Amino acid sequence: MNSAVESAWARLEALPRPRLEELFAADPARLASLSARLELPDGSGVLFDWSKTHLDAAHLSDFQALAEAAGFAARRAALFAGEVVNLTEHRAAEHTAQRGLGRESSVEEAAALHARMASLVAAIHDGALSEVRHLIHIGIGGSALGPALAIDALARDLALVDVHVVSNIDGCALEAAFAKCDPAKTLIAIASKTFTTTETMTNAASALAWLTENGVDDVYGRVVALTAYPEKAVEWGVDETRVLPFQESVGGRYSLWSSIGFPVALALGWEGFAEFLEGAAAMDRHFLDCDVSENLPLRAAFADQLYAHLRSCQTRAVFAYDERLRLLPSYLQQLEMESNGKSVTADGQPVSGPTAAITWGGVGTDAQHAVFQLLHQGTHLIPVDFIAAIAPGDALDPAHHANLLANCFAQGAALMAGKASADPARAYPGDRPSATVLLDELTPASLGALVAFHEHRTFANAVLLGINPFDQFGVELGKEIAKQIEVGGTRFDASTEALLKAAGIGG
């Protein structure tokens, strides 16, 4: 850690800690200075409000100094220029090129690959592969979480093709998808960057066996491969005309914008997928062009570091007050914890403080009757993000949506204000922080902007911490040991040996 970074952290740690109501009382312009709106290409917008966090002018000034000392502007420029930003694996991280911003050659290649995908999507919709009513999309991690989120959020009643995303190697997951599909009218999408992922390829083999058992001729003709290694897919048996490549410089948890988004495009139609990309690109432009004082993802990272680093908060909760966004907390868990769950800096030195908080959450109003007791009266200080849309996603009595939003806003107000009582069991301490992200409506563009916002927030946090958000070696060790168990001949600890024996696994 350089001296300028150390000095910035020292100044931040020395700041006073007023209560939230005191911050509002001291600054009549607080709401205006800590909230902002991003306009989107489809005419809608997104409001971001951090006024119920403990950020104030002093924090913002010192966090901006920290960002400068940490080289934020240079790191951001390197990201968009397609330079090597994943130092441990000597790679660029070019997900923004999928949305049209990045190194010129990468943007051009991404556009060409999108055109290839658009042609296949159009051909399928036009019946070139016979009637297709169902798609079973098989992937894991970033190859599944992003498509599942986007399809559940945007294609519930509008899907041109019924999509089932399967990630778990537990056969129950695949069988559940089989039960909902007519094999004669089903395509299989295999999403794997390397086309070697054990869980994905095992599920893929079982899916092809299911097609064969149900009388489908030329089962490989029913497969679309989504991969950064197209030659591996061809070797596996997929016709090259149905292989949709993406660039090796696009990381798995950032790959939704590439051919990994094929099931989204198939469900929504290409126009909807293009709007999704455009919404993300609007956030990209904001993140790239805005000064640190007005930069929305960086502002979110300042709040994250205030609570993780300065207030020792180990978790951050995300509650979507919209049933269509019920998968968002799961998506963010991988994005944030796999990216920033590190214990060394980008140059391999031990970190000097906490890195990623534990991301968790749920959907409102269900969560109010499950976990909000702890948020309001428990001993843990947990910053909360509330995410909602002004326009409803249903055609029922407007009272449904009005009540949903009233609960969302009430929870933030209650967490901040608390309530005194002579009865300790009925007392609420208050001074508990929250931020709110309010969409005008949930559209492909607004969801694209929301996901891109969290990608850039994750990157900004990594810059402030001096870590590399683009590798994930922590997921490898368990996989290696699982392979040793499959092969046999390796001895493990007494507990593991007993478990293997009880399950009848291993030699």
Number of C-alpha atoms within 10 A of each C-alpha: 14 8 9 14 20 15 15 20 17 12 15 20 15 9 12 9 12 11 16 21 14 11 18 15 10 10 12 10 11 18 14 11 15 20 18 16 14 16 16 19 14 13 9 16 19 23 15 20 23 24 22 26 24 20 22 18 12 13 19 18 14 19 28 21 19 24 22 17 19 22 15 22 16 10 16 17 13 17 22 20 20 23 17 16 22 18 15 15 10 11 18 21 25 28 29 28 28 28 24 20 19 23 17 13 11 21 20 15 15 25 17 12 19 23 13 17 24 21 13 21 19 15 13 18 19 12 10 12 14 14 14 21 19 24 26 24 30 28 29 23 16 23 29 26 24 27 26 24 23 28 24 20 21 22 20 14 8 12 18 16 22 21 29 24 23 25 22 17 17 11 12 10 15 21 14 12 18 18 9 13 18 15 24 18 15 23 29 24 25 28 29 27 25 15 21 15 13 14 16 22 19 14 22 23 10 14 25 20 13 16 22 15 10 12 11 18 11 11 19 18 16 24 24 24 32 30 26 25 20 21 16 15 25 15 10 14 14 21 16 15 12 21 25 24 24 23 22 16 19 23 20 21 23 22 24 27 26 27 28 31 23 28 27 28 26 26 25 22 21 20 12 19 24 20 19 25 25 22 28 30 24 22 26 24 13 17 22 18 11 12 13 20 12 16 17 26 24 28 23 22 23 24 23 23 21 21 23 22 21 16 13 16 19 18 19 20 18 24 25 25 25 22 16 19 23 19 20 26 20 17 21 22 18 17 26 23 18 20 22 23 21 23 16 16 19 20 11 11 12 13 16 13 11 17 25 24 22 15 19 16 23 22 21 23 18 13 15 16 9 10 13 14 11 12 20 22 18 13 8 14 20 22 24 24 19 22 23 25 23 15 13 18 16 9 8 9 8 11 9 12 20 14 11 18 21 10 16 22 14 12 19 19 17 16 23 22 19 16 12 12 11 7 7 9 8 11 14 19 18 20 22 26 26 25 21 24 20 19 23 18 18 25 20 25 26 31 24 26 27 20 24 25 22 19 23 21 23 24 26 24 28 26 24 23 27 21 27 23 26 25 18 15 10 11 10 10 10 10 12 11 13 12 12 15 17 13 11 12 10 12 11 13 7 9 9 11 15 12 11 15 12 9 9 9 12 14 12
